[in-house]
Amino acid sequence: MHKSKLLGCTAALLLSVSGVAENIHFPEEFVPLQVGERMIEQSFFSRVDDIELAPGTYQLKLKYTDLYEQGYDDHEVVESAPFWVEVHVASGQDYELVFSRADNAVAAKVFAESPLVSLKVKGSELAEPLNVLSDRQLTSKASDESVTVKQDHTPTGPERPSRPIKPIAPINGKGMPSAMTMLEFWWQQATPAEQQAFLNKVTKD
């Protein structure tokens, strides 16, 4: 009985998040590695082509990798070092990451040194170039976020959550967050009183 209640709560959480998340599709030449501090699980048999994010501004860690033929039964793999870009996700919009693919491996190597990518709304002809973030910019943004969190911790009442709610939806690479991820996410946003009330509800005889 209590297990069914817990599963029902979990389903409601999943629906509430997926209902506000927007999708970003990545071409096969680009691998999404990370969103902010959240790693994106990848495997040889399960490639992530789409991620869902709630509206907001994010830093994405990407890697460029491409394959070029070098004659009969011979290929060359061209890869970039992982790099960060900043994206802005608007409500009600789905996106595609786009780029100009090099004609040959030599040109691809030049591209890999300084990848240029853009983001466009699906169905639109216009693409917005994405800003590749330097290490200094990443450090600056991390410092700004830290200051914002410290300022937001000023208590306004006994029931104030211990952490600000982040706009990011938990990711599993399949467009839907896992139940465990969602439970952990919402547990962190709850006040101590709400956490205790939830424990009492799921352990009640």
N, C-alpha and C positions, 0 to 999 in steps of 0.2 A: 504494500500500500504506500509506504513512505518512499520506496524506490521509484514508484510510478510518479509520485508528486515531484521528486527531484528531477526525473527525466522531463517532466512537463515544464518545469522551470527552465531547464537547460534549453529545450526547444524554443521557448518563448524568447530567451536571450539571443539565440542564433537568428531567429527571424527578425528581431529588432535591429540587429547589427547589419545583416545582409540587406535589409530594406533601405539603408542609408548609404551603402557602399557603392562606389563607382569603379568601373573596370579599366585597367590599362593592359593592352595587348603588346607583347614584345615579339619582334621578328626573330627567326631562328639564329641570326648572327649575334644576338645580344642575350646575355644571361643575367637576369636580376638576382643579385646576391644578398642584398640587405636593404631594409627600409628603416632609416634611423638606426636604432640599436637592435632591431629585430632581424635575425637571420632568416633567410628563405631556404628551406630544405630542398636540395637538388639531389638527383641520383642519375645514374646512367640510363636506367629504365623509366624514369619518371621526370621528364623535363617540365619546368615551370614556364608556361607561355603567357599566363595571365595572373594578375594579382588584383585584389579588390581593396580599395582604400576609402575611408570616409572623407567627405570634403575637407580640404585643408591644404597646408603646405608641407612637403616632405623632402628629405634628402634620400636619394636612391643610389645604391652602390651597384654598378654594372660592370660587365666584362664583355669585350668584343672578341669573337672568335669566328673565323671563316675558313673555308676549304677551297683551294684552287687546284685545277688540274695542271700538271707539268709534263704533259705528254702521255703516251700510252701506259695505262696502269700505274701512274705515278701522281701523287698529290702532295701539296704543301699546305700545312696549317699555319694560319696567321692569327696571332692573338695580341690583345692589348693587356696592359696592366689594369687591374681593377681601378675604376674611377667613380667619382661621385657627381651627381647632377641634382639640381633642385627642380621640383615639379609643383605646380599648383593645380589641385583637383577641385573642380566646381561641382556643385550639386546637380544631379540629373544629366551628367555628361559622361560618356565612355570615350576612351582615348586609344591611340595607337602610337607607338614609338616608331619613327621613320628616320631614314638616312639615305645617303647616296652611296650605293655599293660600288667599290672600285672594280675596274675592268680586268685587272690582273694582280698577281701576288705582289709585285713591286709597288704598285700604287696602294694596295691594301696595307702594306707595311708602313707606308707614310701615314695613312689614315689611322693606323693603330697607335702611332706615336701621339696623335692629338685627335681623338675621336670627336666628330661633330654629329650630334643627334638632335632631333626635334620631336615635339609632341603635337599631335593634331587630334581634334575631335573626330570621331568616326563619322564618315560621310561628308566631311568638309575637305576642301581643297587647300585650305590655309594651314600651315604648320608653324609652330612657335619654336625657334631655336632654344635649346636648353643650356643654361649656364653650367659649365663644368667647374666644380668647386675646387679651389686649391686647399692645401693643408691648412694654410693660415685662415681661410674663410671658414673651414670646418671647425677649427678651434674657436674662432670668434662666435660662431653660431651656438656651439656647445656651451660657451660661457654665458651667452645671452639667455639660453634656456635655463641654465642653472640659477641665474639671478631671478628670472620670472618665477621659478618654482619656489625659491626662498621667500619672495614677496607674497606669493599666493598662500603661504603657510600661516599668515597672520590669522589667528583664530577670530571668528565672528560669532561663535556660539558653541555650546557643548556638543552639538551634533555635526560639526563641520567635518567632512571627510579628511583623512590624513594626507591624501594626495590629490592633486588636480586631475580631472579626467582628461586624458589625451584624446585627440581626434582620430587616432589611427585605429583601424579595425584589425584584430589579430589575424595573422595570415597562416595558411597552410599550403599555399600554392595551388589550391584547387578551387578558389573562389569562395570557400566556406571555412570559417574557423572551426577547430576541433572543440568538442564539448569541454575537455579539460582546460584548454586555453581560455575559453570564455569564462569558465568558473573562476579561474585564477585572476582574470582581468577584472571581473566585477567584484570579486572578493577584495581586491586592493582598493577599489573605489568606495567600499562600504565603510560606514562609521563603526566603531566598536559595538555600539548598541545594535546596529543592524546585523553585524556578524553574529552576535550572540543570539539574536532573534531567529536568524536563519538556522543556526545550529540546533536551537530548541525545536524548531519546526521539523527538521529532518530526522531528529533522534527521538521524537516524541512517540511513546508507545501507542 
